[in-house]
Amino acid sequence: MNILIDPYMFELSSEKDICNNLTFFMDIIRLSQSLNDFSITVYKGMIERMQQRTIQPFPIKLAEIRDQELKNIILQINNSFANALIRTIESIDIDGCSGDQEFVVDGQEVDDEHYFELYSVLLIPCYSHNIDIDRRIITGNKSKGKQIGDRFELECGCKEHRYLQKYQFVGIGDLLPIKDKVIRILKEKRKNGEIPIVNRVQARMGDHHNHVQADGKKFDWLDELSAQNKSVLCLLQELGLFKIIFERFVPAGIRAIGTMSIKNVEEKEQQDIVSVKFSAETGMLIITSLYFPKGVGEILHNYYYSEQLTHKNVSELIEKTQ
């Protein structure tokens, strides 16, 4: 994936803009380290700026920063940015076009020098077929330049070629793996107190016989279930689980006791109801409804998708969101 960064992300100078985009650069660094097919594509002028960063810090400028703690964070990011991207960065030049690059954007000529350079780079696939550039441009939350969600159409109609392509400015979150996005959302929700934790989780049977407990004992609360049955459910309590209803059962398809797989999520006005296939210690696979705060059920569905929820992977998720 060859992808360009909005040039205005390298022109941030105010403390507000810089603070709003610290995570943007941290995510770029993390992506470049974790994804084999991820390549930041830059033009030679930007490479030169990176090499001269002792004179002009790159990618974040320090000139107007007065807060020493913020300065230290920026220095770390600047250093990590260059080191992390050194193996993934793709340097390209715009000199190879045999035409005259008489391009327009949304039918108009471009007078912004930063974006003129960007659009010129985006034209490279027109005349260099061995280079493919993603149609998304990564940007952040800033006061100058394009914003997340902005779209444009690039057209060039010189004598040599005719080129027409649509592009969109996107946030870094659009490139993050789904699990990374889920962890970030859950972490933010927990930090903001949007996932209330109850002291005891209600647990009851539907209109069926008790095929949950091996001893056949009745129960009203999660903590009254056997250790095996509640091994994963107790962990889900830390993610807002507040009620369980064991519905109908089927006698086949059981996995490890206490584990479950998500079938679907029903989003209500005040809550999410997650339907799972729960493997009970009785050897029964029970269709079970798990009640979570609004939004949490869908998040869990996206994170685990076709995976079985086990003590290990639910513990790992909780640890990553703390």
C-alpha positions in Angstrom: 0.0 0.0 0.0 1.6 3.3 -1.2 -0.2 6.0 0.6 0.3 9.8 0.9 0.1 12.0 3.9 -1.6 15.4 3.7 1.3 17.9 3.4 -0.3 20.2 5.9 0.3 17.5 8.5 4.0 18.6 8.2 3.1 22.3 8.6 1.6 22.1 12.1 2.9 24.8 14.3 0.4 25.8 17.0 0.3 23.9 20.2 -3.4 23.2 19.7 -2.9 21.6 16.3 0.1 19.6 17.5 -1.6 18.3 20.6 -4.6 17.3 18.5 -2.4 15.2 16.3 0.2 13.6 18.5 -1.7 10.2 18.3 -1.8 10.7 14.5 2.0 10.4 14.2 2.2 7.7 16.9 -0.3 5.7 14.8 1.8 6.2 11.7 4.8 4.9 13.5 3.0 1.9 14.8 1.5 1.1 11.4 4.8 1.2 9.7 6.2 -1.2 12.3 3.4 -3.7 12.2 2.1 -3.9 8.6 4.3 -5.4 5.9 2.3 -3.9 3.1 2.2 -0.4 4.5 4.4 2.2 2.8 4.3 6.0 3.3 5.0 7.5 -0.1 6.8 10.8 -0.1 8.5 13.0 -2.7 12.2 13.8 -2.7 11.8 17.2 -1.2 10.2 15.7 1.9 13.0 13.2 2.1 15.5 16.0 2.1 13.6 17.7 4.9 13.8 14.5 7.0 17.6 14.3 6.4 17.9 17.9 7.6 15.7 17.5 10.6 18.5 18.8 13.0 17.9 22.2 11.4 14.1 21.9 10.8 12.5 19.3 13.1 10.5 16.7 11.1 7.6 16.0 11.0 6.5 18.4 13.8 7.9 21.9 14.1 9.1 23.1 17.5 9.4 26.9 16.9 6.3 28.0 18.7 6.2 25.4 21.4 6.7 26.8 25.0 5.6 23.8 27.0 8.7 21.8 27.9 6.9 18.5 28.4 5.2 18.8 25.0 8.6 19.6 23.5 10.0 16.4 24.9 7.1 14.4 23.5 7.5 16.0 20.1 11.3 15.3 20.0 10.6 11.6 20.7 8.0 11.5 18.0 10.2 13.2 15.5 13.0 10.7 16.2 10.8 7.7 16.2 9.0 8.9 13.0 12.2 9.0 11.0 13.6 5.7 12.4 10.4 3.8 12.0 9.7 4.9 8.5 13.2 4.4 7.1 12.4 0.8 6.0 8.9 1.5 4.7 9.2 5.0 3.2 8.9 5.1 -0.6 10.6 7.9 -2.4 9.2 9.0 -5.8 9.9 11.9 -8.1 7.6 13.8 -10.4 10.0 14.4 -13.3 9.1 11.4 -15.5 6.0 12.7 -17.1 6.3 13.2 -20.9 3.3 15.5 -21.0 2.8 18.9 -19.5 0.7 18.0 -16.5 -2.1 20.5 -17.2 -4.3 19.1 -14.4 -7.3 20.5 -12.6 -8.9 19.5 -9.3 -12.7 19.6 -9.3 -12.5 21.5 -12.5 -10.3 24.3 -11.1 -6.6 25.1 -11.3 -4.6 24.7 -8.1 -2.9 27.7 -6.5 -1.9 26.1 -3.1 1.7 25.1 -3.4 1.5 22.3 -0.8 -1.4 20.6 -2.6 0.0 21.3 -6.0 2.9 19.1 -5.1 0.6 16.5 -3.7 -1.6 16.4 -6.8 1.5 16.2 -9.0 2.5 13.1 -7.1 -0.9 11.6 -7.4 -0.6 11.9 -11.2 2.4 9.5 -11.3 0.3 6.4 -11.9 -0.9 8.1 -15.1 2.5 7.8 -16.8 4.3 5.3 -14.6 2.3 2.1 -14.5 4.7 0.3 -12.1 3.7 2.7 -9.3 0.3 2.4 -7.6 -0.8 5.0 -5.1 -3.8 4.6 -2.8 -6.8 6.8 -3.4 -6.9 7.8 0.2 -4.8 10.6 1.6 -4.2 10.4 5.4 -4.9 13.6 7.4 -5.6 14.6 10.9 -7.6 17.2 12.9 -6.0 20.5 12.0 -6.9 24.1 11.3 -5.3 24.4 7.8 -5.8 22.4 4.7 -8.3 19.6 3.9 -10.3 17.8 6.5 -11.2 14.1 7.1 -14.0 13.2 4.7 -13.1 15.8 2.0 -13.2 14.4 -1.5 -11.8 15.6 -4.8 -11.5 14.6 -8.5 -8.1 14.9 -10.2 -8.1 15.3 -13.9 -5.3 15.7 -16.4 -6.0 16.1 -20.1 -2.6 16.7 -21.8 -1.8 15.5 -25.3 0.0 12.3 -24.0 -2.6 10.9 -21.7 -6.1 11.5 -20.2 -6.3 10.8 -16.5 -9.4 11.0 -14.2 -9.4 9.8 -10.6 -11.3 10.4 -7.4 -9.6 10.7 -4.0 -10.6 11.1 -0.4 -8.9 12.5 2.8 -9.3 10.0 5.6 -8.3 9.7 9.2 -5.5 7.3 10.3 -8.3 5.2 11.9 -9.4 4.1 8.5 -6.1 2.3 8.0 -5.8 0.7 11.5 -6.6 -3.0 11.8 -10.1 -3.6 13.1 -8.8 -5.0 16.5 -6.7 -1.9 17.0 -9.7 0.4 16.4 -11.8 -1.7 18.8 -9.2 -1.5 21.6 -8.9 2.3 21.1 -12.7 2.8 21.3 -13.1 0.5 24.3 -10.2 2.2 26.1 -11.7 5.6 25.5 -15.1 4.4 26.7 -13.7 2.9 29.9 -11.6 6.0 30.6 -14.7 8.3 30.1 -16.9 6.1 32.4 -19.2 5.0 29.6 -19.1 1.4 30.6 -20.7 1.0 34.0 -19.7 -2.1 36.0 -22.4 -3.7 38.2 -21.6 -5.4 41.5 -23.5 -8.5 40.5 -24.7 -9.8 37.1 -28.2 -11.1 36.9 -28.3 -14.6 35.4 -31.4 -16.7 34.8 -32.9 -19.4 32.6 -35.5 -18.7 29.9 -38.6 -20.9 29.7 -36.6 -24.1 29.7 -35.2 -26.7 32.0 -31.8 -26.1 33.6 -29.1 -27.6 31.4 -26.5 -25.1 32.5 -25.3 -26.5 35.8 -24.1 -30.1 36.1 -25.6 -30.3 39.6 -29.0 -28.9 38.4 -29.0 -26.1 41.0 -31.0 -23.0 40.3 -29.4 -19.6 40.1 -30.2 -15.9 40.0 -26.7 -14.4 39.7 -23.6 -15.0 37.7 -21.5 -15.6 40.8 -23.8 -18.6 41.6 -22.6 -20.5 38.5 -19.9 -23.1 38.7 -16.3 -22.0 38.2 -16.1 -23.6 34.7 -19.4 -22.0 33.5 -18.6 -18.5 34.6 -14.9 -18.5 33.7 -15.4 -16.2 30.6 -18.6 -14.5 31.7 -17.0 -13.1 34.8 -14.4 -11.4 32.6 -17.1 -9.9 30.4 -18.6 -8.2 33.6 -15.5 -5.9 33.4 -16.7 -4.8 29.9 -20.2 -3.9 31.2 -22.1 -7.2 31.1 -25.0 -6.8 33.5 -27.6 -9.5 32.6 -27.6 -13.0 31.2 -30.5 -15.1 30.0 -29.8 -18.7 29.0 -32.3 -19.4 26.3 -32.9 -22.6 24.2 -30.3 -25.3 24.0 -29.0 -27.8 21.4 -27.2 -31.1 22.3 -24.3 -30.8 19.8 -21.5 -28.5 18.9 -20.0 -27.8 22.3 -16.5 -26.3 22.6 -14.4 -25.7 25.7 -16.6 -25.3 28.8 -17.5 -21.7 29.5 -16.5 -20.4 26.1 -18.8 -18.9 23.5 -19.1 -17.5 20.0 -21.1 -14.5 19.0 -24.1 -15.0 16.6 -25.5 -11.5 16.3 -26.1 -8.2 18.1 -29.4 -6.5 18.6 -29.0 -2.8 19.2 -31.6 -1.3 21.5 -32.1 2.3 22.5 -30.4 1.8 25.9 -28.5 -1.4 25.5 -27.0 -4.1 23.2 -28.2 -7.7 23.4 -25.5 -10.0 22.2 -26.7 -13.5 21.2 -24.0 -16.2 21.8 -23.6 -19.9 21.6 -22.5 -20.8 25.1 -20.8 -24.1 25.9 -22.1 -25.3 29.3 -20.5 -27.9 31.6 -23.6 -30.1 31.0 -22.4 -30.8 27.4 -25.1 -28.5 26.0 -24.7 -25.7 23.6 -27.0 -23.0 24.8 -28.2 -19.9 22.9 -27.6 -17.2 25.4 -28.5 -13.5 25.5 -25.8 -11.2 27.1 -26.8 -7.6 28.0 -24.2 -4.8 27.6 -24.3 -1.0 27.7 -25.2 0.6 24.4 -22.4 0.2 21.8 -20.3 -2.4 23.7 -22.0 -5.4 22.1 -21.3 -4.3 18.5 -17.7 -3.5 19.5 -17.2 -7.1 20.9 -18.8 -8.5 17.7 -16.3 -6.6 15.5 -13.4 -7.6 17.7 -14.1 -11.3 17.9 -16.1 -11.8 14.7 -15.7 -15.5 14.0 -13.4 -16.2 17.0 -14.5 -18.2 20.1 -14.4 -16.1 23.3 -12.0 -17.8 25.7 -10.6 -16.9 29.1 -7.3 -16.1 27.4 -8.4 -13.8 24.6 -11.0 -11.9 26.7 -8.3 -11.4 29.4 -6.0 -10.0 26.8 -8.6 -7.6 25.5 -9.3 -6.3 29.0 -5.6 -5.8 29.7 -5.1 -3.9 26.4 -8.0 -1.5 27.2 -6.9 -0.6 30.8 
